[in-house]
Amino acid sequence: MANQTKRTVPLLPLRGLLVYPTMVLHLDVGRERSVQALEKAMMDDHMIFLTTQKDSDIDEPTQDDFYEMGTLTKVKQMLKLPNGTIRVLVEGLNRGTISSYSNDQGFYEVEVDEYSDSEQKDSELDALMRTLLNYFEQYIKLSKKVSAETYSTVADIEEPGRLADIIASHLPLKIKEKQHILETQDIKERLQMVIEIINNEKEVLSLEKKIGQRVKRSMERTQKEYYLREQMKAIQKELGDKEGKTGEVEDLTMKIEEAGMPEDIEATALKELARYEKVPSSSAESSVIRNYIEWLVSLPWTKETEDQLDINRSEMILDRDHYGLEKVKERVLEYLAVQQLTRSLKGPILCLAGPPGVGKTSLARSVAESLGRNFVRVSLGGVRDESEIRGHRRTYVGAMPGRIIRGMKKAGTVNPVFLLDEIDKMSSDFRGDPSSAMLEVLDPEQNSNFSDHYIEETYDLSKVMFIATANDLSTIPGPLRDRMEIITIAGYTEIEKVNIAKHHLLPKQLSDHGLTKSKLQLKDEAFVDIVRYYTREAGVRSLERQLAAICRKAAKIIVSGSKKRVTITSRNIEEFLGKKKFRYGQAELENQVGVSTGLAYTSVGGDTLQIEVSLAPGKGKLVLTGKLGDVMKESAQTAFSFVRSNTKTLGIDEKFHEKYDIHIHVPEGAVPKDGPSAGITITTALVSALTGKYVDREVGMTGEMTLRGRVLPIGGLKEKTLSAHRAGIKTVILPKDNEKDIDDIPESVREELTFILVSHIDQVLEKALVGEKK
């Protein structure tokens, strides 16, 4: 136990320093209060109390800023330095605790309870001292901050308390830890505390040594690799060998710098290149990184073609390549005009919708030529995997970018005309929904930051002019359709087809088959016959195939020597194309009862549809055949209910449903049929069958009907009207609300047809039904 006495001495506060008993050390004193305290101590008995400030930044400390436990010391020597500070040599004597403060003389004078360590020893203290000395010896071997002579000095100390204090003073401890040791008066507890601290320090030093050795080995290995790599570079340079990785890295570095990438993407590419250089060539990761870098440098980041903003030239190119299609041409020329005025316009997203063979794809190619832009086509037919659009993650084997990024690489510029062919043929399954991935591509507000899973960096698609093509708009999801400007191409009239065949298709086929105009000649009537009797379509693909067949047979005749020149007319066309496949005009040859002609819209354009109704003795059973969809079945039920509720008005037997079974049939039963526009056609055929009145064979009709007989508007009027014209129909009955759509019908067709606008079924029956059957 410690012995206790009281003493009053001046106080000298220390900053960032602590003095243990029996320690001798120099202090530099500069604060005025501290100097006065020293002078007072020198005048008295040279005794002064040293305690540490809790916060070393405080210049004028108060009583609360000191630790209460400190060290009573004796000033051995004092020396004034030239800079005004005083250097003193002090010797620590005993621990002490401040019991009271006095600040009357401008410095603190304190009453201190002084404690001296007991000199009694026992076997436990001896064991603790030996353990501490043993640990301290091991610590000195690990640490380079304490000299070996220090251990010799410490080993001679016999007092256990002093041993703990001296060893603690040599350890790199924080002030709080040193103060905690100072405040521990029990000698055994103090020894155990220092043993624990020094044991922890030993473990820390051992770890530092291991880490240092590991770092050293790593540095040696890195230096060795660097040295060997430099040697390899020098050897390759002397040999002129560029096949190694060094030459490859240099080439890729040059490509990255020349690619014109944005700064952040270039930084990514260089980072990947540094990884590539370190990875062994035999590693699988090496080829993955190489492919990624090559994709980055091969993409166009800034290269673009300058738009040829000459509207007259563009119009000439569009007219040269395509006959008709005025709406599409007008839309492209409008875009050019705005571009010429603003010089900055986000690429429009057009969707050319129409049946096959009307020239959607070739039109997009002509648009690219008229703008002077590169053209790239991507087919989306059958795409059902989202990664086809967005690409695969690089972690997958065989990963590669999506079709959009691949298309941009193929285009080579940031502003091509990008054709998304057959966008309506995309589908979704468990691998994702590609149409949802297309939303970002086709949104002008988002596609400036398009994200591909493989590239990982954002890519700007805002300058691309996207043109999509579709046959059936109904299969395109609503959000995707909303992103695009729909331009409908209905199909061609007979006159347009003849002109296309004469000026576009035939010259191409002559060239493909090695013929000239002098060797094969088609008369005008031959073109008309081919269109009328050998094709029945909205587009011109079948027409082109027929012309190809004529060219092949003509080539055989000329090569065999039979003739040097072949001329095709109406008289000999069957020799080349065989018997006529179609009868011109599908209208009935004579007026019939219970048969009406409807106009339908299909994915390949418009078509005519015969509705047949027959009566048989029965009990009002309604039979529907012809592979009808749910909508057409409901239209038939609606027509049947309308007729039953209006028997008096229509002049029909009120109990007809008790006498007859009614059979409604639409021919070509293998072909699925559906749609809402057959309402008035079914009603007309049903009324005709029940009244015995003929239906005018030259009348075609389209319109949806309500249960009260109102006629509602329909879609696809242009396609339906073209099919009526092809079928030889002279009069078309259509809903009053579709009057605005008549302007979309080509003028040559409008001149040959009579349009009757109706709002109620009574008007339809009045125009369609003629004299009664005898």
Protein Blocks (a to p, Z undefined) as FASTA:
>chain_A
ZZdddddddddddehiacdehiacddddfbfklmmmmmmmmmmnopacddddfblkbmbd
cfklpcfbdcddddfbdcddfkopacdddddfbdcddfbdcfklopacdddddddddfbd
cfklmmmmmmmmmmmmmmmmmpmkbcfklmmmmmmpmblklmmmmmmmmpccdfklmmmm
mmmmblklmmmmmmmmmmmmmmmmmmmmmmmmmmmmmmmmmmmmmmmmmmmmmmmmmnop
akbmmlmmmmmmmmmmmnopafklmmmmmmmmmmmmmpcfklmklmmmmmmmmmmmmpcf
kbccddddbfklmmmmmmmmpggjllmmmmmmmmmmmmmmnopacdddddddddehiomm
mmmmmmmmmnopacddddfehiabfklmnopafkbghiacdfklmmmmmnopabbccdde
hkllgccdfkopfklmmmmmmmmklmmmcccfklopacdfklpccddddfblklpcfklm
mmpccdddfbdcfklmmmmmmmmmmmmmmmmnopafklpccdfklmmmmmmmmgccfblm
lmmmmmmmmmmmmmmmmmnomambdcddfklmmmmnopafbdghjadfbdcehiacdddd
dfkbccdddddddddddehiacdehiiafklmmmmmmmmmmmmmmmmmnopafklmmmpc
cddddehklbccedjklmmmmmmmmmmmmnopacdfkbccdddddfkopacddehklmmm
mmmmmnopabdcddfklmmmmmmpcfklmmmpccdddfbfklmmmmmpccddZZ
